[in-house]
Amino acid sequence: MAKEKINFEDEDIKLKYRHTTSHIMAQAVKNLWPDAKLAIGPAIDNGFYYDIDMEHKLSDQDLLKIQKEMKKVIQANHKLERFELPREEAIKYMADRNEDYKVELIQDLPEDAIISFYKQGDFVDLCAGPHMESTGQIKAVKLMSVAGAYWRGDEHNKMLQRIYGTCFPSQEELDEYINRLEEAKKRDHRKIGKEMDLFMLTEEGPGFPFFMPKGMTIRNELENFWRQEHRRRGYQEIKTPLILNEELWRTSGHWDHYKDNMYFTKIDDQDYAIKPMNCPGSMLAYKRKMWSYRDLPLRIGELGQVHRHELSGALHGLMRVRTFTQDDAHIFMLPEQIKDEIVGVAKFIDDVYSMFGFKYHIELSTRPEDSMGTDEEWAMAEEALREAMQEVGVPYVVNEGDGAFYGPKLDFHLEDSLGRTWQCGTIQLDMQMPQRFDLTYVGSDNEKHRPIMIHRVIFGSIERFIGILTEHFAGKFPLWLAPVQVKLLTVAETFADYAKEVAAKCEEAGLRVELDIRNEKIGYKLREARNERVSYICVIGEREAEANSVSVRSTKVGELGAMSVDEFIDKLVEEVKSKAV
């Protein structure tokens, strides 16, 4: 009888599978090092880990040894059996096994708690579950790495060894995952950014990236595109200051809900904050004059630089920084315009992501515990987002309790070429800040009314979006974004004049072109240009000079052969114009 296939698409089954594998790993460690003490071993995205206290410092060779021992546990096909004990008995049970960390975990539970354990063979672990039925159901496992981790995440506690692993229902799926990881290493935006000289990160400014000329080209093209598309959709652009006084941040609610993530300074003995968000500045921009209901919706956009305090251990290239530029927009509107405006923003985001070839999914995040406003306001705002999503016709999932402190939101998670997801775009509905800043408009009844407001971003962060694009395209950017669109390589110095003529024609057509007329072997020049991920590499020799042509190689599709200079330029100009991916 054929064994039932494990449905790894089911999140509950995936959780049980990974959690069971973490127990198998813990058993293998205890088999090899009986004095090791176990802390916690949860399932996580892409696998599992276990925190372990042991004298022996684990090496890569030890991971292979543990993996081998895990196979024995799997082959033994132990049943996972749950049993329960009262709290005091549970404490004694774990103390007798010399499991100090488990004892501490049980002691934190209420006195009347019934404590559950799972047994597999002669191994027992404190655990709430759930698990697979037996260890034999686990098929393909790989231990990935060892890292340090403080017990309970507190730096005052002992440093434990955290073993990370992953598991899949088949060796083929595991191999595919490992291959994706290898490809991700090759595509790491920090590696590519250095090779292409796009940006740099320095010890003098951790989390504060420097953009180099080629990186600025990408950034400027993205910002030019942003401005063009926003003008087409009726947005006006503003610029608000980096530093505003403390009172503003108290009014906005950031002081009570966000100050731990902010930087502060003093000016003329007064307290000021460096802005972590652009919205309070937009409130002041709106408040500068009286608006009529006929002026709404008012769409205000800003490419605003913000600063947020991130822990040094969380910093990661351009993906997690301490300063970044948000492509913010704030829409002030009448209550009856809410649905149409949300639908318009959702379609705008779809247009942008589709242009880059990104798939995406949407999450509706509802009211968090730490929030402002009444139950009625939140219910109305959440329902407005649901209705807008129904009109757009795009499926979404609900992410309970993950909204902003001032309102619910729609988060757009885009998927890159490796299947990884990144949260970029967001639409946040806000009825709190217009109240806190006393924003008004004059209605058709000549009375003052309160506008409703949307916060939204599309790229999210220009820096992060560049990091995502770099990895998505492996540095081979669409031509309109590419820092160097054409590189002309001469076979010998005698063809330098012709190469300069071709370069001048390219520049005249608005293309970004570089010349390599050095007295080097053409193979060396080609390798260098390929490593720089130049979009089009043109070789120029005697045949090309005589025929007024270029020999063309595309970084993406390979050799294109000989083309006349005019034909080549027309092709590239059209590719830039259409923003082809």
N, C-alpha and C positions, 0 to 999 in steps of 0.2 A: 504494500500500500504506500502510495507516494506521500511524502511528508508535506504538511500544509505550508505554503509559502508565506513568509513573514512579510506583512504589508508595512514597509518602512515609510510609506506616505502618511500613515496614521500617526499623528503626533503622540498619542497615548502609548502606542506600541513602541515607538521610537524611544520614548522616555524610559519605559520598562526595560527595553533591550540594553540601553546605555547604563542604566542604574545597576542592572544585574551584572554587567561586565565590570563595573567598578568594584563590586563585591568579589568577583572572581580574582581581580587583580590584588585586592587586599588579602585574600586567602593565599595567593601565590607568594606575596611578600612575607606573610607570617610563616609559611612553610620554609622559606629560605632564611629568614631572620626572625626566629621566634620571639626575641626580645623587643621587636618593633612595636610601637604603640600607635594605634589608629585614631585619627581625629575625625574628619568628615570626608565623604566621597560621593558628591552629587553627579547627576547627569547634567551636561551643559550643551550649548550649541556646538555641534560638530564632534561631540564625544563625551568625555567624562574626566574627572580627576580624583585623586585621593591624597589628602594631607597626612603625612606620616612622620612620627618622631622616632629617629633611630640614630645610633652612633655612626654607623657606616655611611660614608658619603657616596651617594649613588652616581654611577658613571653610565655612559652609553652602553658599555658592555653589560652592566648590571640590568639595563632595560631589556636586552636580548635574553638574559638569563630569566628574568621575571616572565617575559613573554612565553618562553619555553615551558615554564612551570604552569602558566595559565592554560596552556594546551592540555596539560595533564588533568587539570581541574575540569575543563570542558569535556574531555573524553570520558571522565568518570561519570558524567551525566547525573550529578547530584540533584535531587529534588530540592526546591526552595520551599521550606516549611516555616510558616509564621507561628509564633507563640507569644503570649502576653504574660507580664508579671506586674504585681503592684509596685509602686515606686520604690519602697524600701528594699524589697527583694531584688528589684532590678539593680539598685545601687550595689548591693552585696555581690550580685552575680557578676557584674562588670569589675568590681574591685578584686574579686577572687581571680579574675583573668588578667589582672594588672593593667587594665585599660583605663588609665587616669582621665583621659579626655572624655571618654564615654560617661564616666561617673559624673564629671562636671556638667555635661549636657543634661543628664537625668536630674541632677540636683536643681537645675534651673526650671524644671517642670513643676506644675502644681502638685500638692501633696496627695490629692485624690486621683492623680493621673494613672491610667493603665498604660504601661510601657510595652511597646511591641518590638519583637526581635525576629530576624530571619536566620534560619539554619540551613547550611548546605554541607553535607558530609559532617566533618568534625569542626567546621568553622561556623561561628555565630557572630552576628553583627547587630548592633542597635540600629533599628531602621523602621520608618513608617511605611515603606514600600512606595509604589508597587513594584513587582518583579515578574520576570518570566517564570514558567513552571519549573524549568530545570536548566542547569548549566550547559547541557548538551545542545540547547537551542542557539547558543552563540556560535557563529561560524567564522568570522574574519576579524582579527584584532591586530592593532599595531599601537605600541607605546611610542609616543612622539617626543617627549622631552621631560626634563626635571627642572623645577624652579623653586626658589625660596618663597615661603608664605608664612606670615605671622599668624599664630593661633588667634582665630576670631578677627583677623584683620587689624589687630592692635599692635603697634610697633613696640609697646612695652612688654608684650608677651614673647614667648620663645619662638624662634624661627624654625619652622618645620620644612620638610621636603615635600613638594607637591609634584606628583607624577601625573602627567597628562597622557591620555590615550584616546583612540577612536575605534569604532567598531561598525561593521556592516553585515547584512545577512548573506553576503557572498564575497568571495575574493575579488571578483570582477569589479564590484562596486567600490571595494576598498582601494583597488589599484587605480580606478578612475579618480577617486578622491585624492590619492597621493599625487597622481599626475597633475591634477588641478593645482595642488599646493606648489608643486615644482614650477608650474607655469606662472603662478602668482609671484613666486620669488623672482623670476626673470622679469616680470612686469612691475615689480615694486617701484613706485613713483620716485622714491628717494634715490634708488640706483639709476633709473633712467634720467631723472632730473639732473643728477651729477654728470652723467655721460653726455647729455645734451646741453649742459650748462644753462638750465632754466632758472634754478633758484638755489639758495644755499641756507644752511642752518648753522648757527655758530654758538660757541659756549658763551660768548658775550651777550647773547640774546636768546636764551632757551624759550622756544615757543613763539619767537618773533621772526618769521621768515624774511629773507632778502630775496627780491626778484631781480634776476639778471636780464640783460637786453632781450635775449630770446624768450625768456619767460614773460617779459613785459609785452612782447608781441602777441602771445596767446591771450594774455590778460586784457590787453587793449581791444583785440578783436572781439572777445566775449562781451566786453562792456559796450563797444560800438553796436553790436548786435542787440544787446539788451535795450539800449536807448532807442534804436530804430523800431523795435517791436513794441515798446511801450508807447511811443508817440502814435503809432498806428492804432493803438487801442485806447486812446484818449487819456493817457497819464501825463501829468506834469512832473518835472523833476525839481527836487530841492536839495539843499545841503545844510545839515545842522551841525553844531559844534561838537567837538570831542569831549569837552569838559563843561559840566553844568552843575549848579549848586546842589547841596545836599537836600535842601527843602523840596526841590523838584522830584527827587527820587523817593522822598517820603510820600509826596502826593501821589505818585504813580503806583506805589505799593511795592516797589523794588526793595526799599529799605527793609521792610518787614519780611519779604519773601525771597530776597536774592542777594543781600549784602555780602554774604560770605564769598560770593563769586566776583566781587567788584574790587576795583582799585580806587584809592582815595588820595587827595592832595589838599593842601591849604593855599589859599590866595587871599592876601590882605587879612590874615587871621580868620578867614571864613572857611568853612568846610565845603569841599567840592568833590565830585566823583567823576571818574573817567567813564564814559557811557558804555554799558554792557549791551545796550539795545538802543535802537533808533526811535522807538515809538514815542517816548515823552517829548522829544524834539518836534515830532510831527504834530503832537497835541498843541504845542505852542504855535506852530506854523498855522494850524487851523484857527486857533483862537485870536489871531491878529486882527480879524475883521468879522463883521456880522454876515452870515450867509442866509440866502433864501432857499426854500424847498426847491425852487427852480434850478439852483446851482448844483443840486445833488443828483446822482452820486458824484462826489469829488474824489478823483483818484490821484494820489500823490506818491511818487516813487523816489527812492534815494539809494544810491550806492554808498552806504555809510560804514565807515570803519568803526568797529567796536572792540573792546578789550574785556576779557573774562579770565578770572584766575582759575587755571587748571593745575592740578597736582603734577609735579615733574614726571612722575611715573606714568601718567596718562598721555603725555605728549607723544605725537606720532607723525613725523613729517609734516605734510600740509593737511593731513586728515584731522589732527587734533592740535590746535595752536592756541596761543593766548591773545592774539589779535588777528582779526579777519574782517573782510568786507562783506556785509550782507546786502543782497539785492532786494532790499525791503520795499514794500509799498503798503500804504494805508489808504483804505477806501472808506469814506464817510458817506452814509446813505440813509434813506428813509426806511422804516420798517418793511414797507411793501416791496422794497428793492432788494432785500436780502437774498432771496433765492436766485434771482437773475444774475446778481453780482458774483455769487459763489459759483454758479454754473459757468459764467464767463471766465473766471480765474482758473477753474478746473480744465476748461478747454484750452486756455492759454498754456498751462503747464503741459498738457498733452501734446500740443503743437511743438513745444520746445524739446521735450524728451524724445518724441517720435523722430524729430530731425536728426538727433544723434544716434538713433537706432536702439534706444533704451526701452525695454519692457519695464513695467512698474506695477505695484499694487498699492492700495490705499487703506489706511487704518483711520477709523474714527475714534479719537481719544476723548473720553468723558471726564467728568468732574473729579479732580484729585482731592485728597483729604485737606491739604493746605490750599484753600481757595478763598476768593472774595465773591460776594453776591448772594442773592436769595435762591431758594430752590426753584421758584417759578422762573426766574431769569435763566437759570441753567437749563431747565427743562425746555424752555422755548428755543434757546440757542441750539441745543443738541438736536431738537426736532427739525429746525431749519436746515441744519447740515444734512440730516437724513433725507429730507425732501429734495434737496439739491442733488444729492447723489442718485436718487431714484430718477430724477429728470435726465441727468447725464447718462444714466444707464450703465455705469461702471460698477462692478461688484466691489465690496469693501468688507473689512472685518472690524469688529468693535474691540478697542483696547481700553478696557475699563480702568478708570482712575488715573489716566496718564495725560490729561489735558493740561494746559497752562493754568496758572493760578487765577487768571482773569477770564478764562473762557475755554470752551471745547475747541477741538481742532481736527482737521483732516491732514494726515501726514502721508506724503508720497514717497514710497520706498522704491528706488529704481534698481534694476538688475543689470549688472555689467556682463561682459563677454565670458566671464568665468562663473557666472551664476551667483555671484555674491550680491547682497542687497545693501543699499546705502540710503539712509533717510536724508532727503534733500529738500524737496518742496514742502510747503505747509500752508494751510489756510486756517486762520484762527479767528473765530467770531468773538467779539468783545463788547460787552455792554457796561463794563466796570470803569474803564479809563475815561470814556466820555462823561460819566457821572463824577468821577474824582476830579477831573479838570473843568467841570461845569461847562462842557461844550454845548452849544445850542445852535438852532437855525430858526428862522421865522417861517411858520407854516402858512398854508393857504387861508387859515383863519386869523392871520396877523398876530398869533400868539407864539411864544417861544417854545420849542420842543427839543428833545434830546436826540442827536443822531445815533445810529448804530454804526459800529466800526468793524472792519476786517483788517487784520494783519496778514501779510502773505509774502513768501519768498518763493523763487523758482529754482535758482541755482543753490540757494541756501547760504553758502559761503563761496565766494569766488575762489579762494585758495583751495578749499576742499574739492570743489567741482573740477578744478584743474588737476588735482591729484587723482580723482576718479577717472577723468578723461585720459590721463597719461597711462593709467593701468588698463583701462578699457581698450584703448587703441595700441597698447604696447609702445607708446611714443610715436606711432605712425599716424599722426593727427590728420583729420580731413584737411584738404589743401587750403581752405580758407583760413584755418587756424595755424597751419604749419609755420614755425619760425623761419625756416628756409624752404622755399617752395621749389627752387631750381638751383642746382650746383653744376657749373660747367668745368669739366676736367680736360686739360690739354694733354695730348700724347707727347708733345715736345714743345719747347719754348717758342719755336718758330710759328706756332698757331695762336700765340697770345693775342695778337691784334684782332684776329677774326673772333676769338672768344670774347674780347671786350666789346666788339660790335654787337654780338648776340646778346650779351649782358645788358647793353644800353637799350636794345629793343624790348627786352623783358621788363626792365625797369620802367620804360615809357608806358608799357601796358599795365603797370601797377603791380607787377610780380616782385616777390622778394627773392633776390638772386645773389649767389656767391660765386666767386671765381677761384679756381685752383690752378694757377699757371706755374707752379713750382717745378723745378727740374727734378722730379721724382718719378719712379716707375708708376705706370698707370694702374697696375694691380694694387699698389700701396694706396694710391689716391682713392680708388674705388672702395677698398676696405674701410678707409677712414670715413668716407661719405655715407656708406651703409651704416656704420656704427653711430653716426650722427643722425640717422633716420631721416635724411633729406628726402623730400617727396619724390622729386624727379632728378635723376643724375644723367647728365648729358656728356658723352665723350666726343671730343673734337680732335680730328686728325686731318690728314691730307684729303681723304675722300670727302669728308664733311665740308671742309673749307672750299673745295672746288665746286661742290654741288649746292652750296648755300643751305646746308642741312645740319642736323644734329642726330647723333645716335642716342636713343632715349631708353632709359631703364627706370621703371616705376618701382618704388620701394614696396608697394602692395602687390602688384601683379607680375613683376619681373620685366623681361626684355620686351620692348615695343618696336625695336628696329629703327631704321632711318626715317626721319620726318623733316619736311622743309621747316625752316625757322618760323614762318608765318603760320603754318598749319599747327605747329607745336604750341605757339603762343595762344592761338585761337582756342585750342583744346583746353588749355589751362585756365584761360579767362572765363570760359563757360563753366568749368568745374568749380571755380571760385564763386561765380555768380549764383549757381544753383545750390551751393553749399552741400554738394554731394558727399555722402559718407563713404 
